[in-house]
Amino acid sequence: MCGIVGYIGRRDVAPLLLEGLARLEYRGYDSAGMVITSPKSSGLKMVKAKGRVRDLEARVPKRFTGTTGIAHTRWATHGAPSDINSHPHLDPENKVAVVHNGIVDNAQELRAKLEAEGVVFASETDTEVLTHLIARSKAETLEEKVREALKVVEGTYGIAVMHADFNDRIVVARNGSPVVLGIGEKEMLVASDVAALIAHTRQIVTLDDGEMATLKADDFRTYTTSGTLTTATPETVEWEAASYDMGGHDTYMHKEISEQADAVDRVLRGRIDEKFSTVHLGGLNLDAREARGIRRVKILGCGTSYHAGMIGASLIEGLARIPADAEPASEFRYRNPVVDPDTLYIAVSQSGETYDVLAAVQELKRKGARVLGVVNVVGSAIAREADGGVYVHAGPEVCVVSTKCFTNTVVAFALLALHLGRIRDLSVADGKRIIEGLRKLPAQIQEILAGEEDIKKLAAEYADAKSMMFIGRVRGYPVALEASLKLKEISYIHAEAYPASELKHGPLALIEPAMPTVAIVPNDSLLEKNRAALEEIKARSGRILAVAHQNQEKADHTILVPKNEDELDPILMGIPLQLLAYHTALALGRDIDKPRNLAKSVTVE
């Protein structure tokens, strides 16, 4: 979940590393640091700081120059945020520098062994173990030193290593945490995310688990941790550097909310098949006969991706009439699940690198399951591991909390459900109905966004709440869960989400004037049932904010959203609640793009 960036070439490296860290700060922002050197240098120079990248920049000396360096912005796992616990970590002789993303599971065991041999540790981190192991290796090359260290390490890592005696190279390695190489003209870069690379090159190589690389200014080579050379062909990144700019908005979250109409248009583009009232999803690698053999669908994701998967399961069950459900990937792989050959498994991850999801995919593949990926990042680990899948084409999402990617993921599930449904028993008429609904989405999203000022005023009224409840029935429940999560993540207001039908089974005890309820009330077959829940809340003096297709008499306020097909309504009903969370957090003065204790890509367990 941390950010790594490295460079070797001819340019002054410190400004380049700081720029890369700024682009990666959404991956971790409690401390930062860098180490630099050059071919003419006699050693490594380091600067570190607790806090943001700007705090590191303020500490960089004026004559801090070099042409090779590695840098890191941290999300703490071992040791509280501090200057000492910041990366990079150096050995006592200032020969070896390591930056690390991931967790060394056997760090305590290795630490005890090294301490028994006389090693004195400066930090509380697991990463420092790697530094000492590399520094104490008697191997003749840096590659061999790193390889020897990794042989005794258990856990996940994306690492970059420099050595004062081998200052013409950076050695990197990956196991469960992303490492991407940037191929330039007489310069090479490395990062944990392409965001740090595309201002300098769009030619990238993504390492696989168990793979290492040596970067020199004019060359690179890749090989396995056992030393076998591998073939790496650079790919061209489709996103441009401007995609990561704020584009005139005050925050990335606001920019990304505002991009949703265009993003949805992008995920639909070129995929609709008017002739057969279906869609083309060429990356599925699933023919019609195989699709008809599916007896169940299991969707796995974490956080926002899990909520998108819940809506996806409802779409697949409703349109394709295949039993479907969603489950947190982090729980799935630890309950020794029964893997059924007739079940289609779908892994959902915005980054395509979410460790819990990736580990579940790998376990499923080991057991012979068919796995599809629904991801945003082309060439990501889950995309490569899966048998096929759907890219959601949301574009880069920099804010820690997901908005446009959530929306596009649900739309991608609607496409998949329509595809499966038309192969099975969904009629041409229903196929046309869903396609017409999908085509309406971008304009309807724009209509919702046009009402932002009204939502901002509502947020000011509810920002004083210490706790809020979110409710919805069937299709509305995952919307309530996601809206509750958004509010928690960026405003730090405690929020709970419940099925509206469960109110009388316990949560009604919480209702009082001080705790508002946000109710998802679509105009569908459950409208009267949802209205009955509003009656129950109002009878107990609860305040109600409804998200609905028409004004709700029992609600204190109603946010109106345009009506689409019943199956697609959840896509639209979540968008005003993204704005509600945003403006609530803004009213409370929160750091919206970088909420406390969180980071964007969860690549640790």
C-alpha positions as CSV (number, residue, x, y, z in Angstrom):
1,M,0.0,0.0,0.0
2,C,3.1,2.2,0.0
3,G,4.5,4.1,-3.0
4,I,7.8,3.3,-4.5
5,V,9.7,5.2,-7.3
6,G,13.2,4.9,-8.6
7,Y,15.3,6.3,-11.4
8,I,18.7,5.7,-13.0
9,G,19.9,7.9,-15.8
10,R,21.5,11.2,-16.4
11,R,19.0,13.6,-14.9
12,D,19.2,15.2,-11.5
13,V,17.2,12.6,-9.6
14,A,15.9,14.3,-6.4
15,P,13.2,16.5,-8.2
16,L,12.1,13.6,-10.3
17,L,11.7,11.3,-7.2
18,L,9.7,14.0,-5.4
19,E,7.5,14.4,-8.4
20,G,6.9,10.7,-8.5
21,L,6.2,10.5,-4.8
22,A,3.6,13.3,-5.1
23,R,1.8,11.2,-7.8
24,L,1.9,8.1,-5.6
25,E,1.0,9.8,-2.3
26,Y,-2.5,8.3,-2.4
27,R,-0.9,4.9,-1.8
28,G,0.5,6.1,1.6
29,Y,1.2,9.4,3.2
30,D,2.4,9.1,6.8
31,S,6.1,9.4,6.0
32,A,8.5,9.6,3.0
33,G,12.1,9.4,2.2
34,M,14.7,9.0,-0.6
35,V,18.3,7.8,-1.1
36,I,20.4,9.0,-4.0
37,T,23.9,8.5,-5.5
38,S,25.7,8.8,-8.8
39,P,28.5,7.0,-10.6
40,K,31.0,9.6,-9.3
41,S,29.7,9.4,-5.7
42,S,31.5,7.7,-2.9
43,G,28.3,6.6,-1.1
44,L,24.6,7.0,-0.5
45,K,22.9,10.2,0.6
46,M,19.5,9.9,2.4
47,V,16.8,12.2,3.6
48,K,13.6,11.1,5.4
49,A,10.6,12.8,7.1
50,K,7.5,11.9,9.0
51,G,4.5,13.3,7.3
52,R,3.6,14.1,3.7
53,V,5.8,14.4,0.7
54,R,5.8,18.2,1.1
55,D,7.5,17.6,4.5
56,L,10.2,15.5,2.9
57,E,10.7,18.2,0.2
58,A,11.2,20.8,2.9
59,R,14.1,18.8,4.3
60,V,16.0,18.1,1.1
61,P,19.3,20.0,1.3
62,K,20.1,22.5,-1.5
63,R,23.1,20.4,-2.7
64,F,21.4,17.1,-2.7
65,T,22.3,15.9,-6.2
66,G,22.7,12.6,-8.0
67,T,21.6,10.6,-11.0
68,T,20.4,7.4,-9.3
69,G,17.8,7.1,-6.5
70,I,15.0,5.3,-4.9
71,A,12.2,6.8,-2.9
72,H,9.1,5.8,-0.8
73,T,5.9,7.2,0.6
74,R,4.6,5.0,3.4
75,W,1.4,3.6,4.8
76,A,2.4,2.1,8.2
77,T,2.2,-1.6,8.9
78,H,5.2,-2.1,11.3
79,G,6.1,0.7,13.6
80,A,4.4,4.1,14.1
81,P,5.0,6.9,11.6
82,S,8.3,8.5,12.4
83,D,11.5,9.7,10.8
84,I,13.3,6.5,11.9
85,N,10.6,4.1,10.6
86,S,10.4,5.9,7.3
87,H,11.9,4.2,4.2
88,P,14.5,3.8,2.7
89,H,16.3,1.7,5.3
90,L,20.1,1.7,5.4
91,D,22.5,-0.7,7.0
92,P,24.9,0.6,9.6
93,E,27.7,1.1,7.1
94,N,25.4,3.1,4.7
95,K,26.1,0.7,1.9
96,V,22.6,-0.8,1.3
97,A,19.3,1.0,0.9
98,V,15.9,-0.7,0.6
99,V,12.4,0.5,0.0
100,H,9.6,-2.0,0.4
101,N,5.9,-2.4,-0.1
102,G,4.3,-5.4,1.5
103,I,4.8,-7.3,4.8
104,V,7.6,-9.7,5.8
105,D,5.5,-12.4,7.7
106,N,8.6,-13.9,9.4
107,A,10.2,-10.6,10.3
108,Q,10.2,-11.3,14.0
109,E,11.9,-14.6,13.6
110,L,14.5,-13.2,11.3
111,R,15.0,-10.1,13.5
112,A,15.7,-12.3,16.6
113,K,18.2,-14.4,14.6
114,L,20.0,-11.3,13.4
115,E,20.1,-9.7,16.8
116,A,21.6,-12.9,18.2
117,E,24.3,-12.4,15.7
118,G,25.0,-8.9,17.0
119,V,22.9,-6.8,14.6
120,V,21.5,-3.6,16.1
121,F,18.1,-2.5,14.6
122,A,17.4,1.2,14.2
123,S,13.7,0.9,13.4
124,E,10.6,-1.1,14.3
125,T,9.9,-2.0,10.7
126,D,9.9,-5.4,9.0
127,T,11.8,-3.9,6.0
128,E,15.0,-3.3,8.0
129,V,15.4,-7.1,8.2
130,L,15.8,-7.2,4.4
131,T,18.4,-4.4,4.6
132,H,20.6,-6.3,7.0
133,L,20.2,-9.6,5.2
134,I,21.4,-8.0,1.9
135,A,24.2,-6.1,3.6
136,R,25.5,-9.3,5.4
137,S,25.4,-11.4,2.3
138,K,28.9,-12.6,1.1
139,A,27.6,-12.9,-2.5
140,E,29.7,-11.2,-5.2
141,T,26.9,-9.3,-7.0
142,L,24.0,-7.2,-5.9
143,E,21.6,-9.5,-7.7
144,E,22.9,-12.5,-5.8
145,K,22.8,-10.6,-2.5
146,V,19.2,-9.7,-3.0
147,R,18.3,-13.2,-4.2
148,E,19.9,-14.8,-1.1
149,A,17.9,-12.5,1.2
150,L,14.7,-13.2,-0.5
151,K,15.2,-17.0,-0.1
152,V,14.6,-16.7,3.7
153,V,11.9,-14.1,3.5
154,E,8.2,-15.1,3.8
155,G,5.4,-12.7,2.9
156,T,4.7,-10.1,0.2
157,Y,7.1,-7.6,-1.2
158,G,7.8,-5.1,-3.9
159,I,11.3,-3.9,-3.3
160,A,13.9,-1.6,-4.8
161,V,17.5,-1.9,-3.7
162,M,20.7,0.2,-4.1
163,H,24.2,-0.6,-3.0
164,A,27.1,1.9,-2.8
165,D,29.5,-0.7,-4.3
166,F,27.2,-1.2,-7.2
167,N,26.1,2.3,-8.0
168,D,25.5,1.7,-11.7
169,R,22.2,-0.3,-11.0
170,I,19.0,-0.7,-9.1
171,V,17.8,-4.2,-8.3
172,V,14.0,-4.7,-7.9
173,A,11.8,-7.7,-7.0
174,R,8.2,-8.6,-6.7
175,N,6.0,-11.1,-4.8
176,G,2.4,-10.1,-4.3
177,S,3.0,-6.3,-4.5
178,P,3.2,-4.4,-7.8
179,V,6.5,-3.4,-9.4
180,V,6.4,-1.7,-12.8
181,L,9.5,-0.7,-14.9
182,G,9.5,2.4,-17.1
183,I,11.7,2.1,-20.2
184,G,13.2,5.4,-21.3
185,E,15.9,6.8,-23.6
186,K,19.2,6.1,-21.7
187,E,17.2,6.1,-18.5
188,M,15.1,3.6,-16.6
189,L,12.5,4.0,-13.9
190,V,10.7,1.8,-11.5
191,A,7.5,2.4,-9.5
192,S,4.7,0.6,-7.7
193,D,2.2,2.3,-10.0
194,V,2.3,3.7,-13.5
195,A,1.2,7.0,-12.2
196,A,4.8,7.8,-11.3
197,L,6.1,6.8,-14.7
198,I,3.9,8.2,-17.4
199,A,5.2,11.8,-17.2
200,H,8.5,10.3,-18.4
201,T,7.6,7.2,-20.5
202,R,4.6,5.3,-21.6
203,Q,6.7,2.1,-22.3
204,I,6.3,-0.2,-19.3
205,V,7.1,-3.7,-18.1
206,T,5.1,-5.2,-15.3
207,L,7.0,-7.8,-13.2
208,D,5.3,-11.0,-12.3
209,D,5.4,-12.6,-8.8
210,G,8.7,-14.3,-8.3
211,E,10.4,-12.0,-10.8
212,M,13.3,-9.6,-10.4
213,A,15.0,-7.0,-12.6
214,T,18.2,-5.1,-12.8
215,L,18.0,-1.5,-14.1
216,K,20.9,0.3,-15.6
217,A,20.8,3.7,-17.3
218,D,20.9,2.1,-20.8
219,D,19.6,-1.4,-20.2
220,F,17.4,-3.7,-18.1
221,R,17.0,-7.4,-17.7
222,T,14.4,-9.5,-15.9
223,Y,14.9,-12.9,-14.3
224,T,13.3,-15.1,-11.7
225,T,14.3,-15.2,-8.0
226,S,16.1,-18.5,-8.9
227,G,18.2,-16.6,-11.5
228,T,16.5,-17.9,-14.8
229,L,16.3,-15.1,-17.4
230,T,12.8,-14.1,-18.4
231,T,11.5,-12.3,-21.5
232,A,10.0,-8.9,-21.0
233,T,8.3,-7.0,-23.8
234,P,7.4,-3.4,-23.0
235,E,3.7,-2.4,-23.4
236,T,2.4,1.1,-24.1
237,V,0.3,2.6,-21.4
238,E,-3.0,4.0,-22.7
239,W,-3.4,6.7,-20.0
240,E,-1.6,10.0,-20.3
241,A,0.1,12.2,-17.6
242,A,-2.7,14.7,-17.9
243,S,-5.2,12.0,-16.7
244,Y,-3.5,12.3,-13.2
245,D,-3.9,16.1,-13.0
246,M,-6.6,17.7,-11.0
247,G,-8.1,19.5,-14.0
248,G,-9.2,22.7,-12.2
249,H,-11.0,20.9,-9.4
250,D,-10.1,21.4,-5.7
251,T,-9.8,17.7,-5.1
252,Y,-9.3,14.5,-7.0
253,M,-12.5,13.2,-5.5
254,H,-14.6,16.0,-7.0
255,K,-12.9,15.6,-10.3
256,E,-13.6,11.9,-10.4
257,I,-17.2,12.3,-9.4
258,S,-17.6,14.9,-12.2
259,E,-16.1,12.5,-14.8
260,Q,-18.6,9.7,-14.3
261,A,-20.8,10.5,-17.3
262,D,-17.8,10.3,-19.6
263,A,-16.5,7.3,-17.8
264,V,-19.8,5.4,-18.2
265,D,-19.9,6.3,-21.9
266,R,-16.4,4.9,-22.2
267,V,-17.3,1.5,-20.7
268,L,-20.3,1.2,-23.0
269,R,-18.4,2.3,-26.2
270,G,-18.1,-0.3,-28.8
271,R,-19.7,-3.0,-26.7
272,I,-23.4,-2.8,-27.6
273,D,-24.8,-5.1,-30.2
274,E,-28.0,-3.7,-31.5
275,K,-28.7,-6.5,-33.9
276,F,-29.1,-9.2,-31.2
277,S,-30.0,-6.9,-28.3
278,T,-26.9,-7.9,-26.4
279,V,-23.3,-6.8,-25.9
280,H,-19.8,-7.8,-27.1
281,L,-17.4,-8.7,-24.3
282,G,-14.4,-10.1,-26.2
283,G,-12.2,-10.6,-23.3
284,L,-14.3,-13.1,-21.5
285,N,-12.9,-16.1,-23.2
286,L,-16.2,-17.8,-22.5
287,D,-18.2,-19.2,-25.4
288,A,-22.0,-19.6,-25.5
289,R,-21.9,-23.3,-24.7
290,E,-19.7,-22.7,-21.7
291,A,-21.9,-19.8,-20.5
292,R,-24.9,-22.1,-20.6
293,G,-23.1,-24.6,-18.4
294,I,-22.7,-22.1,-15.5
295,R,-24.8,-23.1,-12.6
296,R,-23.8,-20.5,-10.1
297,V,-21.8,-17.2,-10.0
298,K,-19.6,-16.2,-7.0
299,I,-18.3,-12.6,-6.9
300,L,-15.3,-11.7,-4.8
301,G,-14.1,-8.2,-3.8
302,C,-13.1,-6.0,-0.9
303,G,-14.7,-2.8,0.3
304,T,-16.2,-0.8,-2.5
305,S,-15.5,-3.6,-5.0
306,Y,-17.5,-6.0,-2.8
307,H,-20.4,-3.6,-2.8
308,A,-20.2,-3.3,-6.6
309,G,-20.2,-7.1,-6.6
310,M,-23.3,-7.3,-4.6
311,I,-25.1,-5.2,-7.2
312,G,-23.5,-7.3,-9.9
313,A,-24.8,-10.5,-8.3
314,S,-28.4,-9.0,-8.3
315,L,-28.0,-8.0,-12.0
316,I,-26.8,-11.5,-13.0
317,E,-29.5,-13.2,-11.0
318,G,-32.2,-11.0,-12.3
319,L,-31.2,-10.8,-16.0
320,A,-29.5,-14.2,-16.5
321,R,-31.4,-16.2,-13.9
322,I,-28.2,-17.7,-12.6
323,P,-27.9,-18.0,-8.8
324,A,-25.3,-15.4,-7.8
325,D,-23.9,-13.9,-4.6
326,A,-21.0,-11.7,-3.5
327,E,-18.6,-12.3,-0.7
328,P,-15.6,-10.4,0.8
329,A,-12.5,-12.0,-0.8
330,S,-10.6,-11.7,2.5
331,E,-13.1,-14.0,4.2
332,F,-13.6,-16.4,1.2
333,R,-10.1,-17.8,1.1
334,Y,-9.9,-18.5,4.8
335,R,-13.1,-20.6,5.1
336,N,-11.8,-23.5,3.0
337,P,-14.6,-23.0,0.4
338,V,-16.0,-25.7,-1.7
339,V,-14.9,-24.9,-5.3
340,D,-17.6,-26.2,-7.7
341,P,-16.6,-26.8,-11.4
342,D,-19.9,-25.4,-12.5
343,T,-19.5,-22.1,-10.7
344,L,-18.1,-19.0,-12.4
345,Y,-15.9,-16.9,-10.1
346,I,-15.5,-13.2,-10.7
347,A,-12.8,-11.2,-9.0
348,V,-13.4,-7.5,-8.7
349,S,-10.6,-5.0,-8.0
350,Q,-10.1,-1.4,-9.2
351,S,-6.3,-1.6,-9.1
352,G,-6.2,-5.3,-10.2
353,E,-3.6,-5.7,-7.4
354,T,-5.7,-6.0,-4.2
355,Y,-3.9,-8.6,-2.3
356,D,-6.8,-10.4,-0.7
357,V,-8.6,-10.7,-4.1
358,L,-5.4,-11.8,-5.9
359,A,-4.7,-14.4,-3.3
360,A,-8.3,-15.7,-3.6
361,V,-7.9,-15.9,-7.4
362,Q,-4.6,-17.8,-7.1
363,E,-6.3,-20.3,-4.7
364,L,-9.2,-20.7,-7.0
365,K,-6.9,-21.3,-10.0
366,R,-5.0,-23.9,-8.0
367,K,-8.2,-25.7,-7.5
368,G,-9.2,-25.6,-11.2
369,A,-11.9,-23.0,-11.0
370,R,-12.8,-20.7,-13.9
371,V,-12.1,-17.1,-12.8
372,L,-13.0,-13.8,-14.6
373,G,-11.6,-10.4,-13.6
374,V,-13.5,-7.1,-13.5
375,V,-10.7,-4.6,-13.1
376,N,-9.7,-1.1,-14.2
377,V,-6.0,-1.4,-14.8
378,V,-4.9,-3.1,-18.0
379,G,-2.2,-5.7,-17.4
380,S,-2.6,-5.8,-13.6
381,A,-2.0,-8.9,-11.6
382,I,-5.6,-10.1,-11.4
383,A,-6.1,-9.3,-15.1
384,R,-3.1,-11.6,-15.9
385,E,-4.1,-14.3,-13.5
386,A,-7.7,-14.6,-14.6
387,D,-9.0,-16.7,-17.5
388,G,-10.7,-13.6,-19.0
389,G,-12.7,-10.6,-17.9
390,V,-14.0,-7.1,-18.4
391,Y,-12.0,-3.9,-18.2
392,V,-14.1,-1.1,-16.7
393,H,-12.3,1.8,-18.4
394,A,-12.9,4.3,-15.7
395,G,-9.5,5.9,-16.2
396,P,-7.1,6.7,-13.4
397,E,-8.6,7.2,-10.0
398,V,-6.3,9.1,-7.6
399,C,-8.5,9.8,-4.6
400,V,-8.3,7.1,-2.0
401,V,-12.0,6.6,-2.0
402,S,-13.5,5.1,-5.2
403,T,-16.3,6.9,-7.0
404,K,-16.2,6.7,-10.8
405,C,-14.6,3.2,-10.7
406,F,-17.4,1.9,-8.5
407,T,-20.0,3.3,-11.0
408,N,-18.2,1.8,-14.0
409,T,-17.8,-1.5,-12.3
410,V,-21.5,-1.8,-11.7
411,V,-22.1,-0.8,-15.4
412,A,-19.6,-3.5,-16.4
413,F,-21.6,-6.0,-14.4
414,A,-24.8,-4.9,-16.1
415,L,-23.1,-5.6,-19.5
416,L,-22.0,-9.0,-18.3
417,A,-25.5,-9.8,-16.9
418,L,-27.0,-8.8,-20.2
419,H,-24.5,-10.9,-22.2
420,L,-25.2,-14.0,-20.0
421,G,-28.9,-13.3,-20.0
422,R,-29.2,-13.1,-23.8
423,I,-27.3,-16.4,-24.1
424,R,-29.8,-18.0,-21.8
425,D,-33.4,-16.9,-21.5
426,L,-33.5,-13.1,-21.6
427,S,-35.9,-12.0,-24.4
428,V,-35.0,-9.7,-27.2
429,A,-37.5,-7.2,-25.8
430,D,-35.8,-7.2,-22.4
431,G,-32.4,-7.0,-24.0
432,K,-33.5,-3.8,-25.9
433,R,-35.0,-2.4,-22.7
434,I,-31.7,-2.8,-20.8
435,I,-29.7,-1.4,-23.7
436,E,-31.9,1.7,-23.8
437,G,-31.5,2.1,-20.1
438,L,-27.7,1.8,-20.4
439,R,-27.6,4.4,-23.2
440,K,-29.6,6.9,-20.9
441,L,-27.1,6.6,-18.1
442,P,-24.5,9.3,-19.1
443,A,-27.1,12.0,-19.6
444,Q,-28.9,11.0,-16.3
445,I,-25.6,11.2,-14.4
446,Q,-25.1,14.7,-15.8
447,E,-28.6,15.6,-14.6
448,I,-27.7,14.4,-11.1
449,L,-24.4,16.2,-11.0
450,A,-26.2,19.4,-12.1
451,G,-28.0,19.4,-8.7
452,E,-24.7,19.5,-6.7
453,E,-25.5,22.9,-5.0
454,D,-28.7,21.5,-3.5
455,I,-26.8,18.5,-2.2
456,K,-24.1,20.7,-0.8
457,K,-26.8,22.6,1.2
458,L,-28.2,19.3,2.5
459,A,-24.7,18.2,3.6
460,A,-24.4,21.3,5.7
461,E,-27.6,20.4,7.5
462,Y,-26.4,16.9,8.3
463,A,-22.7,17.5,9.0
464,D,-23.3,17.9,12.7
465,A,-24.5,14.3,13.0
466,K,-22.3,12.0,15.2
467,S,-23.8,8.9,13.6
468,M,-26.0,8.2,10.6
469,M,-28.0,5.2,9.4
470,F,-28.4,4.1,5.7
471,I,-31.1,1.8,4.7
472,G,-32.3,0.1,1.5
473,R,-34.1,-3.0,0.3
474,V,-32.8,-5.7,-2.1
475,R,-31.2,-3.6,-4.9
476,G,-31.0,-0.5,-2.6
477,Y,-29.1,-2.3,0.2
478,P,-25.7,-2.4,-1.5
479,V,-26.2,1.3,-2.4
480,A,-26.8,2.0,1.3
481,L,-23.6,0.0,2.2
482,E,-21.5,1.9,-0.3
483,A,-22.9,5.3,0.7
484,S,-22.3,4.5,4.4
485,L,-18.7,3.5,3.6
486,K,-18.1,6.7,1.7
487,L,-19.3,8.8,4.6
488,K,-17.1,6.9,7.0
489,E,-14.1,7.1,4.9
490,I,-13.9,10.8,4.3
491,S,-16.0,12.6,6.9
492,Y,-15.1,10.2,9.8
493,I,-18.8,10.2,10.9
494,H,-19.9,6.9,12.2
495,A,-22.4,5.3,9.8
496,E,-24.2,2.0,9.7
497,A,-26.1,0.4,6.8
498,Y,-29.0,-2.1,7.2
499,P,-31.5,-3.7,4.9
500,A,-34.7,-1.6,5.5
501,S,-36.6,-4.8,6.4
502,E,-34.2,-5.4,9.3
503,L,-35.0,-2.2,11.1
504,K,-37.6,-3.8,13.4
505,H,-35.2,-6.6,14.3
506,G,-32.9,-4.3,16.3
507,P,-31.6,-1.1,14.6
508,L,-34.8,0.8,15.5
509,A,-33.4,1.0,19.0
510,L,-30.9,3.5,17.6
511,I,-33.4,5.9,16.1
512,E,-33.6,9.3,17.7
513,P,-33.6,12.9,16.4
514,A,-29.8,13.1,16.7
515,M,-29.2,10.2,14.3
516,P,-30.5,10.9,10.8
517,T,-31.4,8.1,8.4
518,V,-30.6,8.1,4.7
519,A,-33.1,5.9,2.9
520,I,-32.8,4.5,-0.7
521,V,-36.4,4.6,-2.0
522,P,-36.6,3.6,-5.7
523,N,-40.0,3.7,-7.5
524,D,-40.2,-0.1,-8.0
525,S,-42.2,-3.0,-6.7
526,L,-40.9,-2.4,-3.2
527,L,-41.9,1.2,-3.0
528,E,-44.7,0.7,-0.4
529,K,-42.4,-1.5,1.7
530,N,-39.8,1.2,1.8
531,R,-42.4,3.8,2.7
532,A,-43.4,1.6,5.6
533,A,-39.9,1.8,6.9
534,L,-40.0,5.6,6.7
535,E,-43.1,5.5,8.8
536,E,-41.4,3.4,11.4
537,I,-38.5,5.9,11.6
538,K,-40.8,8.9,11.6
539,A,-42.9,7.5,14.4
540,R,-39.7,7.5,16.6
541,S,-38.8,11.1,15.8
542,G,-36.0,10.2,13.4
543,R,-34.8,12.6,10.7
544,I,-35.0,11.2,7.2
545,L,-33.1,12.1,4.0
546,A,-34.5,10.1,1.1
547,V,-32.9,9.3,-2.3
548,A,-35.9,8.6,-4.5
549,H,-37.6,9.1,-7.9
550,Q,-40.4,11.2,-6.3
551,N,-40.8,13.3,-3.2
552,Q,-41.3,11.2,-0.1
553,E,-43.9,12.7,2.3
554,K,-42.4,11.2,5.4
555,A,-38.9,12.4,4.6
556,D,-37.5,15.7,5.9
557,H,-35.6,16.1,2.6
558,T,-35.6,14.2,-0.7
559,I,-32.9,14.0,-3.3
560,L,-34.6,13.3,-6.6
561,V,-32.8,11.1,-9.2
562,P,-34.0,10.3,-12.7
563,K,-35.8,7.0,-13.2
564,N,-34.1,4.3,-15.3
565,E,-34.9,0.6,-15.6
566,D,-35.4,-1.0,-12.2
567,E,-32.3,-3.1,-12.6
568,L,-30.1,-0.1,-13.4
569,D,-31.5,2.3,-10.8
570,P,-28.8,1.5,-8.2
571,I,-26.2,2.9,-10.5
572,L,-27.8,6.4,-10.4
573,M,-28.9,6.3,-6.8
574,G,-25.4,6.1,-5.5
575,I,-24.1,9.2,-7.2
576,P,-25.8,11.9,-5.2
577,L,-24.6,10.1,-2.0
578,Q,-21.0,10.4,-3.2
579,L,-21.7,14.1,-3.4
580,L,-23.3,14.1,0.0
581,A,-20.3,12.4,1.6
582,Y,-17.9,14.8,-0.3
583,H,-19.7,18.0,0.9
584,T,-20.1,16.7,4.4
585,A,-16.4,16.0,4.6
586,L,-15.7,19.4,3.0
587,A,-17.9,21.1,5.6
588,L,-15.9,19.4,8.4
589,G,-12.6,20.4,7.0
590,R,-11.4,16.8,6.2
591,D,-8.5,15.9,4.0
592,I,-10.8,14.4,1.4
593,D,-8.3,12.8,-1.1
594,K,-6.1,11.4,1.7
595,P,-8.4,10.2,4.6
596,R,-6.7,9.2,7.8
597,N,-5.4,5.7,8.2
598,L,-6.3,4.7,4.6
599,A,-4.5,4.2,1.4
600,K,-5.6,3.5,-2.2
601,S,-4.3,0.1,-3.3
602,V,-4.5,-2.4,-0.5
603,T,-1.6,-4.7,-1.4
604,V,-1.1,-6.1,2.1
605,E,-3.2,-8.6,3.9
